[in-house]
Amino acid sequence: MSAELTASRAPDFFIVGHPKCGTTALYEMLKRHPQIFMPELKEPRYLASDMRQRFQPKRSGRLPASMEEYLALFAPAAPGQRVGEASPSYLASHTAAGLIAELQPAARVVAILREPAAFLRSLHLQLLRSHVESEKDLRTALSLEQARSEGRNIPRRSHRPQALQYSDNVRYVEQLRRFHDVLAAEQVLVLIYDDFRAENEATVRKVLRFLEVDDTAPIELLEVNPMVAVRSQQLEEMVHSISIGRGAPARALQGSLKLLAPQPLRRRALRTMRRRVLTAEPQRPDERLMAELRSRFKGEVVALSEYLDRDLVSLWGYDNVN
């Protein structure tokens, strides 16, 4: 690494995942702390070099393409602030742990883990919403893992096909070992999603102490990215096109809306449309499939309980799983 890059401000801490486990809410709450700086781009993903996007989705912000661009995200931090980022793909990545340790040997890392069956169901709904996934049936999506690992049956609009390897996301012990192999145990904080939901404020203050910042500062408790189902990916994409003015028809309609309503009112209207028209409460889970997943991943839960020295088997109800 060049001297210029070494002199640049590298992150002090990383929220490494998993997605759909409260990482966005934690990012938003930490970002509001006066002693912490986190960039507006929540998921730079730069250090997950093995999980690069196939293409840049039109609906997302531009991700850093070089170390210079990555480190530039943290340049606005004030002296004395702890600097961090949140990329939930880092936990599943095979390269992120080593690159984090190389970039910042003193890094603090926060991981959040969730009961496997509920996690995969929520992840599947999120991937549908972000157009990474197109198969609406979770059982079918899981059955496609092998074909997709060979480059087949990948949705045309999927910019992150690696995320479709659902089972890889719940290899919890293997993932944590990658970080413990390169960082000291006291540099890695493993949270359980159930604790984060049940004791939100206490868990956030635990993270603040781990990051060695003032843990008595006021905390605005937030719920971000609740689990929803997308009624229609095509309709959702059309509304997004209108919101950013992509395409001639969308630009024409957006121009008309500008004449009729101020920008804050337009944004509120589009958010309301997304919430009421484009999304819906997800259907009840397929209990047979959930039972199959719990049976499939019980060994992982038992191993994780031993690894963390915490009884997750009972907490997650796996003591009754054959």
N, C-alpha and C positions, 0 to 999 in steps of 0.2 A: 504494500500500500504506500502511495507517495506521501511525502512529508506534508504536502498541502491537504490531502485528504485526512491524514492523521490529525492535523490541527483543526479540522472541522468538528462541529459539535455532533457527536454520535449519541444515540438514545441511551439513557441510563436504565430504562426498564422497558419490558415488552409484555403485552397481554397476548398470549400465543394461541388462545382458543380454549375450547372448541366453539364453532358457530352455534347459534341457537341455545347457548348456555348462559346468557347474560353478559356476553362480552361487550355488546354495544352499549347497554345500560351502564356498565362499569366504566367504559371509555367516556361516556357523556358526563358521568358524575365526577370522575377524576379530572376531566378537562376544565371543570369549573373551579377547581381548587387553586388558590392564588400562588401556591408554591410549585405548581405543576404546569408544564407546557406539553400539549399534544396537538399535532397539526390538524387542520380541518379535514384533510384526507385521512379518513379513519383507517383504511386498510391498504397501506402501501404495498404489502406482499413482496417486497423486493428481495428479501433474504430467502424466500422459498423458491430458489432458482430451479428446482425440479418441477415446479408447478406453474410455469409461465403460461399466460393466456395464448390461445390460438390466434386471437385477433382482439382488437380493442372494441368493446361493445359501444354502440352509438350513444347509449343512455348513461354511460358512466364517465367519471372524471378520468383524466389521463394519469396512468400509473408511472412512477419513475422508471426510466429505462437505463440509467447508469448510476454508479455510486455517487457521482456528483449531484445528480438530480435528487437522489434519495436523501443525502445529507442536507441538501438545501431546504428540505421540508422543516428542519429543526433550527435553521438559522435565526428565525425570529424570537427564539426563547430568550428571556431575560437572564442576566447573570444571577446565579444562585437558584434558578428554577430546576427542578428535576424534569428531565425530558423523557417522553415515552411515546410509544406507538402501539396500535392494536391491530394485529393481523391474525385472525383465527385460523388461517391455513398453516401457520407455522408449526402447530402441534402435529399435524399429519405429515408435514414435510420431512424428507430425509436429509435435507441440507441446512435447514434454518438454524438448528441448534448449534452446529459447528460454526456457521457464519456469524451468528450472534456472539459466540464466545471469542471469535477472532476479532470482530469489530469492537466489542466492549467486554473485556475479561471480567469486569466487575458488575456485569449486567444483573438486574433483578428480573425474574421471569414469573408471570402469573398464569396459571392454567386453571380452567374450570371444566369439571367433568360431570356428566349427567348419565342417569340410568340408560343403558344402551338402546332398548326398544323404543322408549319415548324420544330419545335423542334422534334416532334414525327417522322416525315418523316426522318429527318437526323439521329436520334437515331436508327431507324429501319435499315437504311443502314449500320450504324456502327456495330450493333449487328450481321448483316449478315456477315460482313467482319471478325469479331472476332469469328465467329462460335458459338455464343451464340444463335443466331436465325438461322432457316433453311427455314422458310416460306418467300418466296420472295415477296408475295403480302401483302402490309401493311394492307388492309382491312381485309384480312383473319387472319393475325397475331393478329389484335385487337380483332377479334371475338373469338379467342382462350383463352383470358385472364381468363375466369372463369374455363375452363377445366384445364388450366395450374396451377391455384391456388389450384386445387385439385390433382395436381401431374400427370395429364394426358397430352398427346400430347407435352411433353417436348422433344426437340431434344436430341438425344443420346450424342452428343458432347457438349451440353450446360453446362458449368461449373458454370454459374450464372443464374439459372432459375428465380430468383427474378426480374431480369432486364426485363423479358418478361411481367411483369405487367405494360404495357405502361402507362395506365391512372394514376397509382400511382405517376408517375414522374411529373405530372402537377398539383398536389395539392399544389400550391405554398404558399398560406397563411398558411395552416396547417404546411408545412415544415418550414417556417420562424418562426412561433410561437414556434416551438420546441426549436429553438435557443434563441429567445427573452425571453422564460420562464426561462432560466438558465444563460443568459448573459445580461449585460446592453446594452441598445440600441446603445450606442456609440462604442460597441465592434463588431457590426455586420454591414458590408458594403454590400449593395445590389446593384449590377450593372445590367444594362439592355444591352443585347447583341447588340442591335441596336447602342447604344452609343459606345460600344467597337469596333464595325466595322467602324463606321463613324468617330470617334475621338480616334483612337487607342492610340496614344502617350499621349494625354491629360488624357485618362482613366487610363493608366498605372501610370502616375505621380500622379493621385488621389489616387491610391492604395498605392504608395510609401509614400505619406503623411499620409495616414491612418495607415501604419505600422511604422511611425515615423523614416524613414530613409531618406537619401539625395534624394530629388526628382528632383535635377538638374543634376544628373549623366546622361551620354549619354545612350540612349536606342536603342537597335537593334530591330527594328520592324520586327516581324515574323508572317508568316501564317503557321500554323501547322495543319495536319490532315484535308485537304480539303475534301468536300463531294464527294465521288466517289461511283460507283457501282462495285461490284465484278462480273466478267464475269463467273467464275467457282470456287466454293469453293474447289473442288477437285484439280484443277490445282494449285490454290494458295497454298494449303497445300503441294503439291509436291515440288514446288519451295522453300518453307520454309524448308522442310526436307533436300533439297540439301544444303541450306545455312548453316544449323547447323550440317550437316552430320549425320542425324538420319536414321538408317536402313542401312543394308549392301549395297544395290545398291547406296544409296545416298552417303555413305562413299567412295565407290569405285569411283564414279563420282567426288566427291569433291577432292579425292587424285589426280585424273588426272588433274583437273583444277589447283591445286596447282603447278603442274609441268609446266603448260603453262602460268600462269599469276600470278603476285604478288597479295597479299591480297587486297590492296586498289582498284586495277583494278577489281578484282572479285566482291567486294562489290558494286562498281559502276555498274557493268554489271547486277547484281541481282536486284538492285534498278531500273535500266532502264527497265528490263524485267517486274517487278511488275507494273511499271507505264504504260508501253505501251501495254502489253499483258494481264495482269491479271485484270486490272481495266479499267473502262470506265466512260464517263460522265453519270450520272444518267438520267433515262428517265424523261420526264416532269411529274410533279406531277399530280395525278388524281384530277382535280379541283372539281369534285363532292364530292369526299371524303374529300378534304380540307375544302370545305364549310360545310360539315356535322360536321367535327371536330370543326370548329370555332363556329358553332351553339351549339354544345355539351358543349364547354368549355367557352362560353361567360360569364356565371355566375362567373367562377373562375377569369376571367380577370377583371370583374367589381369589385369583392371583393378585388383583388390585387391592383387595382387602388386606392381604398379607404384606404387599409392598408398602402400603400406606399405614399399616398397623391400625386399621379402622374397620369396624364391622359393616361393610357396605352390603354384604349378603342379606342381612336382616333389614337394613334401612331401605333397600330397594326391592324387598320382597322375594329374594331369590332362595330363601331357605325352604320355600314350598315348591321350588321348581325341580323337576326330576332331571 
